[in-house]
Amino acid sequence: MGLQPLEFSDCYLDSPWFRERVRAHEAELEKTNKFIKELLKDGKNLIAATKNLSAAQRKFAHSLRDFKFEFIGDAETDDERYIDASLHEFSNFLKNLEEQREILALSVTETLIKPLERFRKEQLGAVKEEKKKFDKETEKNYSLLEKHLNLSAKKKELQLQEADNQVEHNRKHFYELSLEYVCKLQEIQERKKFECVEPVLSFFQGLFTFYHQGYELAKDFNHYKTTLQINIQNTRNRFEGTRSEVEELMNKIRRNPQEHKRANNFTMEGYLYVQEKRPAPFGSSWVKHYCTYRKETKKFTMIPFEHRSGGKAGDEELFILTYCTKRNTDTIDRRFCFDLEASDRPGVPVTMQAFSEEDRKLWMEALDGKEAVSDIFLIPALFFSERHNCAQLDKIGFTVIKKCISAVETRGINDQGLYRVVGVSSKVQRLLTLLMDAKTCNEVDLENSVDWEVKTITSAMKQYLRSLPEPLMTYELHGEFIVPAKSGSPESRVNAVHFLVHKLPEKNKEMLEILVKHLANVSKHAKRNLMTVANLGVVFGPTLMRPQEETVAAIMDLKFQNIVVEILIENHEKIFKTLPDATFPEPISMSVSPPNAPPRQSRRQGQRIKRPLAVYNLCLELDDADSHSSPRDDTPTGSMDSLSSQSPTPAFSSSPPGLLDGNHLIMDSGDLAAWTTNLPGQSRPSMVSWMNTPSANSAATNTIPSTFFFSNPATGSDRAVESVTHRKAKAVYPCEAEHSSELSFQIGAIFEDVQFSREPGWLEGTLNGKRGLIPQNYVQFL
């Protein structure tokens, strides 16, 4: 479990649990601050002295390995997990450089030191300043409140009114500052991952550039670097979307705090001052308690709490309420007071003081006191009350969506930033008005008219979907869709979403199918429009899914909504054209081999090619030299296909460390041994592309001989090694895939075009049109 979300509504309660969550966030930021300070110190050591390079690298690697970012909520996305894991990966890479004594250029100051110092100064420093103001305002607020509550009720009404106004003004200022501080805390928690990791990524570029002999190994790291860039970009994109939603929620709560009171088990809760009587002649004292009351059970709890010490000032006290009576000012020298009597202490009332007359009325109503007030403040209003509910899934609705999709695919399928670029609000509203009127809908020509820009059409379509009474994927199934996006294997995620889509109402499912098919078409043109599956998930996640109650915790699940949409787009043919299993798919265990099956070759994460000189290339942008080894070289960095249903495990380039020339792979014999014994466990892209020429692959024979020449510098001679690639094989054991790059199959399955993989113990073949990895000892060749 990560850090608890800080709900804006809790700023108005200022409960002990809220304060504890705030302190947890502050402690995490302090830990991050210390980590950055240590990292900066280590980086400067690397620049300062070549003779201390090895020791500084070990310390730097140790810092990276031991630190882990905490996250908000109950789960991380795959992107966030791999960003967290990247620090450990960087640590492993540095260990391979430990014995290197080469002189490094001092250019890392611009790529590592300054960005981290800037983040620490501008971001973490800003939070520290906000904390000082928050603590100061807390002290001021409650000190003024205590002073105010000590005012005698016998003072002139004008004086009392003026004092009330001053306290209320100060309280509003305190709540404003509290909201801003909570927002800043959560923003920096989300920002720190990419703000801290990106400079490290830049630093690696400068660090490894100076190791000339590490060129081949740099290619091995290229795919991991690209994947991490995608992880960071995806996380950044989701952060931007989440930040805007959080700010919107904060502003809504600022405008009307009572309407956004979170539903919970308590009928009423908040701070009260409790009168504690002392022996004569000491009189009595008033102690602040955080009180909660459940009307169903009549249980009333009190926790003494002192904000100065930042913790509980005593044990929790619980009693069963029997009655509540208002205290008039002629019976006590304090205002806003009422008496409670507990069932175990009959005849011994407890006197309590609320913060204001309105506060007392709320408590009296909740406690069934003598006065009753309207319960308008006790019932949270639905946060969608401001939403327009005129859109419906009717004939007009389907016509609107189909007309918009047809126009987009005809006119703007290649427009850069399609669906990200927003239209002018007035034009969007005018178009929606025309489209949603049965009299004018058919007259609107979106495909040929120049009056309506593509961005106006896309914005109108998104606005229409957001205006539905409930989201297209329904409130009822919202939580169920989120669950598989947080855990499970890629296959189990797809199966779960497949099952849930078919639980949707028929009209919802029909509309969703039309839309997702269109989005899949948009993603196919990502080379031109830059709208990859991941980018479309960011745009349409909040449009197709939204929770019924708007909270910070729900907003933190936005990234998982995006993943669900990515799964829909990537697997739309299976999800909408086939029926799911009859029962809800449980998460599939991927770690157990089938009964009676031989063990599969281990592909443990973290394996790396070991070389005397370990060099990696961490350039921040792909250049021409990189493009030939990248599995998707035509897709912009940070805007590649989604990694939702296919986990973004670090991978290496498709070529072994050596010189490739047609069918002939020339490498040093020592390199061959290192390469064949230390193949990367997570390598997946085009693993056999280097083994055979296209003409060889198209041959109709069952076996293809491929010759590899390995150069031995000691003798000056070349050694030829011949490999045989079989075309067909039959499964002799069943197998459940452990990764999206592997095939699942039953006994007797026939594989086509079977070739030896670059990983020992693995083959690559095609089954039912899908190509993937096969454990070699699970099949026999035909």
N, C-alpha and C positions, 0 to 999 in steps of 0.2 A: 504494500500500500504506500503510495507516494504522499506528498503534501496534500492536506485537505484544502479544497477550494474555499476562498474567502467570499462569502455571500455579502452583497451590498446591503441587503436588508438587515443583516446582523450588525451593521454599523449603528443602527438606530437602537438595537437592544444592548449592544456593548456587553455581551454576556461573558462570564469567565471562560467558557469554551472558545468563544471568538477570540479573546485575548491570547489564549494558549495557542490557537492556530496562527495568529499573527506572529507570536514569538517563534514558532517553528519556521515560518517563512523568513523571519529576520536571521535566525540562526543559520539557515541554509545559505542565505546571501553572504553572511560573514564567512562561512566556509568557502564559498566561491571566491570571495575577495582574497582570502588567505592563499587559496590555490593559485589565483592569478599572480599574486605577489611572488609566490615561489617560482612559478613558471617564468616570470619576467627575470627573476634573479638568475635562474638557470640559463636562460637564453643569452643574457649578458655575459655570463661566464664563458659560453661557447665562443662569443665574439672576442672576448678580451685576451684569451691566452690559448695558443695552439697546444702548448704542453699540457694543459688541463682539459683538453678536448674530450678524451675518453671518460674521465671521471665526471665531467659535466653531462655528457650524454647519458651515462648510467643514472645519474640523479634525475635528469630530465625524463628519462624513460620510466623511472620509478614513480615520479609525480603523476605522469599520465596514466600509468597502470592502476594506481590506487584510487584515483578520483572517479566518482560516478555522479552524474547529474541526477538530482531528484526531480520527479515530475509531478504535475498536478493531476489529481483524479485517481482512478483505479487501474489504469492500463496505459500502455504506450502503443503508438503505431509502429509498424515495421521500420519506417524511416527513423523514428526517434530511437528505437532499440539499436539500430546500426550506427547512428551518430554517437550514442553512448559507448557502443563497443569499439568505435573507431579509435578512441584514446588508447584502448588496450592494444589494438592493431598497430598503432603508431609506436607503442612501446616495444612490441615485438620487432618491428623493423629497425628501431634504433639499436637493439641488442646486436644485430648483425653488423653494425658499423663500429662496434666498441673498440676494435683493435686498429681502426684506421686513424692515421696521424696526418692526413693531408691538410694542407692549409686551406681554410675556407674564407671566402670573401665576406666582407662585413656588411653586405647589402641586406642582411636579414633584419636590420634595424627598422627598415621601412615596412617589411612584410609581417613582422611578428611583434616587435617591441612597441612600436607606436600604436597599432590598433588595440592591443591589450591594455596599454596605458590609457588610451582614449576611452575604452569601454569602462575601465575601472574608475576613471575620473568622472566621466560624463554620466554614466549609468549608475554604477554602484555608489558613487559619491552623491549623486542626486537623491538616491534612496536614503542615504544616511542623513542628509539634510531634512528630507521629509519626515524621517523618524524623530529627529530632534523637535521639529515643529509639532508633530503629533503628540509626543510625550508632554511637551510644554502646554499644549492646548488642553490635553486631558487633565493635567494638574489644575490648570486655570478654571476649567469648566466645573470640575467637582468641588473645588475650593469655593468658587462663587456660589454654587448650588447649596453647599452646606451653610454658608453665611446667609444666604437668602432664606433658607428654611428655618433659620434661627430667629428670623424677624418676628416680632410680637404681632399677634393679630389685632392688638389694640391700637396700632399705629393708624394714621389717617389713610383713608381709602386711596387718595391720590398718591401717597408715598408707596403704598403697597402695589398699586397699578404700575407705577414707574419701575419699581423693583422687579415686578413680573416681566415687564417688557424687556428689561436689561438681561434677565436670565434667559428669556426665550431667544433674544438676539444672539447671545453668546452660545446657546445650545445649537442653534442653526449653524453658526460658524464652525463649531466643533464637528457637527455631522458632515458638513461640506469637506472639511479637512480630512476627516476619517475616510470618506468615500474616495477622495483623491489618493490618499496613502494606500488604501487597499488595492485600488486599481493599479498604482505604480508597482506595488509589491508583486502582483501577479503578472504584470507585463514583463518585468525584469526576469522573473522565473522562466518565462517562455522564451525570452530573447537570448538568454545567456548561452543556450546551447550552440546556436549558430554563430553568435558573436564571439564566443571563445574558441570554437573549433575551426572556424574559417581562417583566422590568423595562423593557427597551427598548421593548417593545410598549406597556406602560402609559404610558411617557414620551410616546410619540407621541400617545396620546389627549389628554393634557394640552396638548401642544404645538400640535396642530392645532385644538383646540376654539376657540381665541381668534381664529381667522381666519374671520370670519363670511362673507366673500364666497367662501370655498372650499366652500360647502355642496354644490354639484353635483359637484365633483370628489371630495369625500369619499364620495359614493355610488359613484363609479367604483372607489374603493379598497375598498369594503365587502366585495366577494366575496373579494378577496385576503386581507383581514384575517380573514375567517371561515375560509378555507382554512388559513391559517397557524395559527390557533387549533386547528384539527383536527390539523394536523401536530404541534404541540406536545403536545396531549393524547394523541395516539396514541403519540408518543415517550415521554411520561411513563408511560403505561400499560405499554408494553413494558419500560421501565426497571424498574418495580415488579416485574414478573414475572421479569425477568432477575436483579434483585438477590436475590430470595428463592432462586432456583436457585443462584446463586453462593455465598450463605451456606450453603445446604444442602451443596454440594460441599465447601466449606471445612471444615465440621464433620465430614463423612465422612472427609476426609483427616486431620483432627486426631485422630480416634479411631484410625485405622489407616493411617499413611502408606504402609507397604509394599504394602498391597493396592491402592493407587491409583497405583502407579508407572506412569508413561506408557510405552507400548510405543515403542521406538526401535531404531536399528541397533546400539546398543552392548550387548554382553553385560554389561559393568560400567562404571561411571563414578563419579568422585568425587575428593576431595582425598587426596593422599598426601604425606608428607614424604620427600624424596629426599636421601640422604646424598651430599654432594659433598666428596671428599677433597682436602686441600690439602697442599702440600709441608711436610715437617718443618721446624720444630717446631710448625706451626700446627694440626695435627690435621685435623679435618673440621667441616663445617657442615651443617645440615639446612635445606633450602629447600622450601617448600610448592609443590606442583604440582597442577594439575587434570589427572587422568589418565583416559583412555578406552581400552577394549579391545574388539576384535571377535574373537570366538572363531573365526569361519569363516576369516578371513584371518590370524589371529594378529598383527594390527597393534596395537601399543601406542603411544599418543601421550601426551606430557607437555607441559603449558603452565605455566611458572612464573607465579604470580599473587600479587599483593600487594594485600590488601584496603585497606590504609591509603591507598595511592595510587589505588586504584580501577581498576586496569588490569593488563594483562599486564606481567610483569617481564622478559620475554625471548621468544625465538622458540620456536615449536612444534618438538618433537623427536619423531621417529617411528622405530620399529624393529620388527623381526620377532622375536617371542618364541620362544625355544627351550625354556626350562624355568623353573620357579618352585620355590623351596625355602624352607621355613619356617626362620626363625632363632630359636634358643632363647636364653633370657636368659643362659645361661652363655657364649655366644659374643659377646654385645654388651650394652652397658650401657643398652639401651633396650628397652621392651616393644613388642609388636605388630609386630615386624619380619619381613620376608621378603626373599629375594634373587631377582632376575630376571637372566637372561642373554640378550643379543641375538645374533642370527645373525651380525651383522657385527663383533661383539666377543667372540669365544669366549674363555672363561677369565677374563673381566673382569666379574664380577657387579655389579649395581646394587642397593644396599640401600635398601629403602623401609620406611616406618613408617605403619601405618594408625592411625585415630583410636581404635580400641578392639579388643578381642579378637573381638567379633562382626563388626566391620568387616573384620578380617583374614581371618576364616573365609570371608566372602563373596568377598573377592578371591582367596583360595586356591582356592575352588571354581570361580570363573570362569576362573582362569588354569591350571586343571588341576594344582594343587599337590598335595602329598602328602596333605593332609587333605581330606576331603569332607564337606560339610554338606548338609542337606536344602535343596532348591532352592525351598522354599516361599516364600522372600522374593524370589526372582528371577522368579517368574511372577505377573504382575498378575492379581488375581482379577477376574472380571467384576463390574462395578459394579452389575449388576442382581441379584446373588445375594440381596440382601435383599428383592427383590420377590416378591410372591405370584404363583405361576404356576398357580393353580387355574383361572382363567378360560380358556375356550376358545371358538373360533368354531364351536360345534356347535349342535344344535337348541335346547338350553337357553339358550345365549348369545343367539341370535336372539330367543327368546321373552322374555328379560329386557329386551333393548333395546326391542323393540316394545311391551311392556307399559308400560315407563317413558315412552316417547314418547307413547303414547296418553293416559296419565294427565296428562302435562304439557300437551298440547294441549287436553285437556278441561277441566282445572282451573286451570292456571296460566300460560297463554300471555301474559297481560297483567301478570303480576307483575313489579314493578320489580326489576331486578337478577337476573333469572332466570339461573341457572347461575353467577352471581357469588356469590350468597349461599350460604354453606356450611351443611350440616346438622350436627346433633350426631353426633359420631363413633360413639358406641355404637349409636344408632338406625340409622345408615347401615349399620354392620356387621351388625346384626340383620336388616335388610331384605335385604341381599345374601345372607345365609345362607339365608333363606327362599326367595328367588328362585332361587338356584343349586341348590336341592335339588329333584329331579324330583318328589318326593312332595308337596311343599308349594307349588311354584311356581304351579300353577293355582288354588290356594286363596286366594292373595293378591289382594285386590281393591284396586287402587291408585286407580281412578277414583271410587269411591264411599265408600271408608273414610276416616274422619277421623283414623285412627290414624297415617297417614303423611302428613307435610307435604310440600309441593311441593319445598322445599329438600332434604328427605331423599331424595326420589326422584331429583332431578337429581344430587345428590352420589353416590348409589349408582350411577347410570349412568356418571358420569365415573370412579368408582373401578373399576368393572368393566372399562372400556376400558383403564385404566392397568394393570390386573392381568393383561392378556394376556401370554403369553410373549414376544411381540415386538409393537411398535406396529402399529396397523391399517394404516399405510402402509409398513411393513416396514423393517428395517435396510438391506436390499440396495438399495432405491431412495431411501433418505433423502437421500444426497448429490445424486442426480439431480434430486429435487424442489426442493432448495435452489437449484441453479444458476440456473434461469430467474427465480426471485424476486429475484435480485441484479442482473439486467441485462436488456437487450432491451426491445422495445416492448410495450405492453399486449397487443396481439394475439398476439405471439410467446410471451408468458408463458402466456396461456390455452391456446394450441396445445400448448405443451410439457407443461403439467400434464394436458391432455386425453390426450395420448399416453401419459404415464406411468401415469395411473390405469388404463388398459386393459392395462398390464403387470402389475398387481397380481394375486395369486391370486384365483380366482373368488369365494371366500367373503369375502375381504377387501374386494373391490370391491362385493359385494352389501351387506355391512354398512355400508360407507362411504356408499353411495348412500342407504340408509335414513336414516342419521344426517344427512347433508348436506341432504337434502330437508326434514327436520325443522328444521334450523337456518335454512334459507332461510325457512321459515314463521315461525319465531321473529323473524327480522329484519324481516319484513313488519309486525310489531306493535311496532316500535321506538318509535313515538310514545308507547306506554303502558309497555312494559317497559324502555325505554332500552337494549335490547340490539341495537345496530347490528351490521352485518357486521364492523366493525373490533373491537368489543368481543367478539364471539363468536370472532374470530380469536385474540385474546389468551387467552381461556379454553381453547379447544380446540386451539391450536397444539401445546402440550406434551403434550396428551392423545393426539392422533392421530399425532404424529411425535416421535421422540426418537432421538438418535444411540446407537450401540452402546457407544462409549467416552465417558464423562462427563468433559469438560474445560471449562476456562473458554472456550476457543475455540469449543467446541460450544454453550455457553450463549449466547455472543454471536450465534449464528445463530438463536436463538429468535424474534427479530423477523421473520426470513425464513420460519420455519415458520408464523408467524401470517399472513403474506401469502399463502402457499400455501393455507391454509384459507379466507382471504377470497376467493381466486380460485375455489375449489371452490363456495363458497356463491353467489357472484354469477353463476356460469356453470354451475350444476348441470344445467340442462336440456340444454345442449349437450354437456357432458362425459359425462353418464351415458346420455343418450338417443340419441346419434349416435356413429358409429365415427370414430376419428381417422385422419389420413393414415397410409399404410403405413410411412412412414419418419419417424424422429425429426425434428421441425421445427427447422431451424437458425434462429438469430436473423435477423430480416428487416431488411435495410437500409432505412431510412426516408428517406434523404436524397437518393435518386436518382430522378428522374422517369422514367416509362416511355419506351422508345425511341420517337423520332419525336413525342413529346408536347410541346406548348408549355410554357414555364415557368409554374409556378403563382405566384400572388400571394404575395409574402414575408409571413410572419407571424412575424417575428423577435421572440424574447422580449425583453421590456424596453421595448417601445414604450409610451408613455404619452401621454395627452392633455395638451398644453401650454397653459397659461393664464397670463395676467398674474399672477394670484394663485393659487398652487398650494396647495390645502388638502386634507388627507386626514383621515378620521375613523377613529381606531384605538381605539374604545371596546372594553373587554374583554368586555362582555356586550351581546348584541343587545337593542335596545329596540324599541318599537313603530314608530318611524320607520324602523328598518332592515328590518323584517320584510318589507315589500312588495317590496324589491329583492333579497332573498336568495333564491337558487334553491330552497333547502330550509328555508323559514322555520319549519316546524313541528318541526324536529329540534333537540334541545338542543345548545348549543355544546360542542364537544369530544367529542360523542358522535354524530357524523353518520356517514353511510355510509362504507364503506371507500374508501381511495384507492389500493388495491393494483393493480387492473387498469386503473384510469383515473387517469393521473398527475395529481397535484393542482397543475396549473399555475395561477398567479395569474390571476384573471379579474375582469372589471368587471361592473357591474350591467347589466341588460338594457335600460336606458333611456339614450338619448343625453342630453347635458346640455341640458335645456330643460324647458319645461312641457308635460306630456302631457295632452291632453283628447280622449278618444275616438280618432278617426282623425287628429286635428289636432295636429301637433307645432309649438309656438311657441317660437322661439328667436331670439336675436340673429344677424344675418347673419355677424358675425365669429365667433361661436361655431360656426355651421354650417361655415365654412371650416376652423376648427381641428378640428372633430369629424370631418369627412369626410377630412381628410388625415392625421390622427394616430390612427386607430382602433387600439385595443389589439390586438396580435397574438395574445394568448392568450384573448380573450373568447369564451366558449362558451355560457353559459346563456340559453336562450330568446331567441335573437338577433333573431327576427322578431316577437316577441310584441307589440312596440309598433307594428308597421307596419299591422296590420289588426285590425279588430274581429272577435269570434267569428262574428258573422253573415256577415261578408265571407268569412271562411275557409271557411265551410260552403257557400258558393255553388258551383253546379255549372258555372259558366262557366269557360273556359280562362284568362281573364285577369281580374284584379281591379284597377280603378283605385283608388288611394288618394291623397288630397290632403293635402299638408302646407303649413301657413301659417308663413312665417318673418317675424318682425317686424323692421323696420328703425327703430331709435330716431331716426335722423337725419331721416327723412322722416315718421315717424309712420304709415306705411302698412304693410300686410301684403302679402307676395308669395306667391302660391300656386304650388306645384310639384307636378306630378302624376307619380306613379310607377306603373309597370305590373308586376304580379306574374304570372308565367306559371304554369300549373297542371301542365304536363307537359314533359319534356325527354328527349333521347336522348343517350347517351354516344357520342362520336366518337373518344375515346382511352381506353385502359385507365388505371387509377389505383390506386396502393397508398396507403392511408391513412398519414399521418404522426402522427396523434393519434386518440385514441378518439372524439373528437367528429366526425371526418371519415368519409366512406364510401369503401370500396374497391369497385371495379367493373370490368367488362370492356367492350369495345366493344359497342354495341348495347343496353346496359342502359337500361330505361325508368324514369324517375323520376316519382313522383307528387307533387302538391301542392308544386311548386317555387316558392320565393319568394326575393326578393333578401335577402341577409344584410346585417347592419349593417357587415360588413367589405368594403371595396372588392375587386372581383374574385372574390367568393365568393357562392355560392347556398346555399340550404338546401332539402333535399328528402327524400323517403322512398323507400327501395328495400328490397324484401322485408321490409316491416314495420319497418325500422330508419330512424330519422331522423338526418340529419347534414349536414355541410358538403360542398359540391361545388365544385371550381374552375370558374369561369364559362367559361373558354376551353376546357374539356374536353367541353362538351356543346352541343347545338343544341336550340332550343325547337321543340316540335311544335305 
